[in-house]
């Protein structure tokens, strides 16, 4: 047997009728089709079945990617249904804060600091920003600043479960970083330097940052350098007035579930191969 005969036997191209491949197949859904001479892996699969499978897989993968981004944002359960769409501004500065939140999601600004009175909806807006940004394809992270500083300081001790580098990598990975409750007015020099370093990293390397805090002025919670960076990248707004939290208790817009729904873990579809149907399946 010469080399040509060997190749013909491998690929079924010899002149023998028993070795000849079909020149056409019939799919029960899409009709007659020819084998794909350029794609040996799916050579005998109906091309429209392949396209239908991709149309099923693509949104399923996108839904899982979005859901995973939301889970990785680490938003507390109590706030997970907060959205920009169910924030109810009752004052002019609240309306400005909502508008600025949308500006940050649309990437027209890179920083937003919301300071002022307790219970005026600052955390609501910060979670709403993350939800909207994640819907747009960005990654996000919600951080409770007092807890962050405590965990960060703990890395300096022997036997710490995580390193300082691990904490910083987690913070830097998020395209939108929320630092919630930067409200202390008597920070140590180390705390001010730590927060300033996070803001400076955003300033130099890109990404958005949202800061909230019950503060009379921003520098009281993040230092003069940090406040200056925020002003250069975006805006600082003070929310004042009656407690938004009190009104929100009876707001039907907040009596809703988190709308980031877990996608199905398994999908199935049918393809025709060499005229015979079989089931394709994918699992997450």
N, C-alpha and C positions, 0 to 999 in steps of 0.2 A: 504494500500500500504506500503510495507516495504522499507527500505533505498535503497536496490539494485534496486527496481523498479523505485524509484525516480531518481536515477542517470541515469538509462537507458533512461528514458523519457527526461531528460535534454540534454543528449549528443546523442540522437538518436541511441542507441545501443541495444534496446530491440529486441526480436525475431520477433516482428510484422513486416510484409513486408512494411506497410505504414510508419514505423519509421526508416527503415534501410537507411543509407547513401550510396551514390554511392561509389563503390570501385575504380572506374576509371572514368576520364573525358577525353575529347578530346579538345585540343587547336587547333584552326585553323592554327596557325603558327608553333607549335612545336609538334603536334601530341598527342598521348595518354599519360596521366600522372596519378599518384596515389595521393590521398589526403596526406598531410603532417601530420602524426600523432603526431609530436613533436611540431608543431607550430600552436596553435589554432587560432591565429590572422589571419594568411594567410593559414589556413588549406586547403582550396579548390582552392587556386590560383596556376596556373601553375608555377613550380619552374624556368623554363627557362625565363618566362615573368618577374619574380622577378629579375633574374640576368640581363636581358636586361635593366630593369629600373634602377638598380644600375649602370650599365655601362653608362647610360645617366646622372644620377644625379651626379656621382663622378666628372667628368670633369667640369660640370656646377658649382658645389660648389667650386672647386679649382679655376676656372676662377674668380668667385666673390671674393674669398679670396684674390687673387692676385690683382685684380682691387681695392679692398678696401685698401690694403696696399699702393698701389700707390697713391690713393687719400689722405690718411692720412699722406703721406710724405710731403705734403704742398709745393710742388715745384712751383715756379712762372710759369705762363702760357708761358712766353717767352722762358723758358729753357726746356720745357717738352719734346721736341723731341731730346734732347742731349743724345747720347749713346757713349759708348766706341768704338763701331764699326764705328761711323761716326766722330770720332776725327782724325784730320790729323796732325800728328807730323812732323814738318819741321826742327827740330833741334835735336841734340843728347839728350839734357836734356829733351825735350818733349817726345822723345821715352822712356826714362827712367821713366818719369812720367806715361806714359800709361802702361808700364810694371808693375810698382808699384801699379797702380790702380787695375790691374787684380790680383796681389798678395793679395791685401786686400779683394777683392771679394771671392777669393778662401781660405781665412782665414789663409794664411801663414804669414801675418802680421796683426796687429790690429790697426795701426795708420799710417796716411799719412798726412804730412803737405806740401802744395804747396804754395810757396811764390815767390816773384819776381815782374817782370814788369807788368804793366797794360795790359790787353787784350791778355794774352798769353794762354788762354784756361783753367784756373784753375777751374772756375765754371762749364765749360763744363765737365771736368773730374769728378768733384764731383757729378754732376747729373747722369753721366754715371755709376758711382759706385753704386749709389742708385738704378738705374734701373736694373742693373745686379744683385745686391743683392736681390732685391724684386723678380725678376724672380727665384732666387734660393730658395726663401721661407722665407727670413728674412724681418723684419720690418725696416723701415727707416724714418728719419726725416731730412728735410733741414731747416736750421735756418739762418736768416740774423742777424748777431751778433749785429749790432747797434740797430736794432729793439728789439731784445731780451733783451739787457741791459736796454733799455728805459722801456719796459714793466715790467721787473723784479724790477727796482727801483720804479715803480709806485705802486707796491704791498705794499710798506711801508707807503702809504698814506691811510687815513681813507676813506672808501667808494670805495676802489678799486674793480673792477669787478672780479678780480681773485686773488688768494692768491699765495704767494711764493711757497707753497707746491704743488699747482696745476701745476705751471710752471715746477718745478723740476720733478714731476712725469711724465709729458709729455716728457721731455727730456730723462729721465732714461728708459722709456718704449721702446724706439727705439733701435733695435739691431745694427743699423748703424746710427750714428749721424754725420751730416755735419754742421760745424760751418763756414759759408761763410762770407767773408769780415772781418776778424780779423785784418784789416789793420791799425788801429790807432797806432801811435808810441808814443803817450803821454797819456797813460791810467792813470786813477786815481787808487789809491791803492785798492779801492773797486772793480773796474772793473777787475783788474788783479786777485784779490782773487776769484771773481765770476767765471771767465773763468778757473782758475786753479782748482777750486773745481769740475767743470764739467769734466775736464780731469782726475783728481784724482779719481773720481767716476768710470770712465771707467777702469782706471788702477787697481782698487781694485775689482770691481764687474764684469768685463768682458764687452764684446761688443766692437764694432769698432768705431773709430772716424776719421773724415777727417776735416782738417783745411785748409782754403785758406785765403790769405791776400797779399796785395801789401806791402811787408815788406823787409827791407834790411837783417834782420835776425829774426828768429822766436821769440826769447825772447822779442823782441820789442813790439810784439802784445799780447803775452800770459804770459809773465813773465818767469824768469829763471826756476822756479820749473816746470811749465807747459811744457816748451821746453825740459827739462830733461826727463820728463815722456814720451813725444812723441818719443824721441830718443830711449828710452828703449823698447817701444812697436812697433816701426816701423821705418820710415825714413822721412827725410825732404829733399825736392828737390826744387831748385830754377829754375824757368822758366824765361828765358831772351830772348831777340831778338825782331824782328819786330812783330807788333801786329797781333796776330792770329785772332782777331775779324775782322780786315779789310779783310783778305783772306776768312774768313768764310762767308762773305756776299754773295759771288758768288759760294759758295760750294753747288752743287746739293744735297749732302748728308744731308744738313740742311734745305732743302726745302721739308721736309716730315712732315707728321702728327705724333702726339704722337701715338705710337703703342700699348698702353694699352687701349684696346677697352672695352667699357661697355658691359657686357654680357646681354642676354635677361633676362627680369625680370620674365618670366614665361616659364616653360617647360611642355610638355605633352607627354604621351606615353600610349600604350594600353596594358592591361593585361587581361588574361582569368581567370575568377573565376567561378568554377563549370560549366565549359563548355561554359560560356557566356562572351563575351568581354565587358569591361568597360574601361573608360579613367581615368588614374591617372594624377594629375597635382600638380606642386609645384610652389610657388611664393617666390621671394626674398624680 
